[in-house]
Amino acid sequence: LVVPTFYDSIEIKRDSMIAKFLRREQRWNTFVAFVMTFIEALLTLLLVRFVFRMLMWPLRLRSQRR
């Protein structure tokens, strides 16, 4: 159940990013639209990684104490 849901959420996010890219491409040129969309995707991944590390931090401290 988790794996199909995970893949579905990735597909939804991909479609969303493509739609954002196309809207940005209409407003600016292709290069600017690509750079903005790429930076947004990169920042999203970094935020997810940061949140995961913050959630795991208490567990890591707890295991070091033992």
Buried (B, 14 or more C-beta within 10 A) or exposed (E): EEEEEEEEEEEEEEEEBEEBBEEBBEEEEEEEBBEBBEEBBEEEEEEEEEEEEEEEEEEEEEEEEE
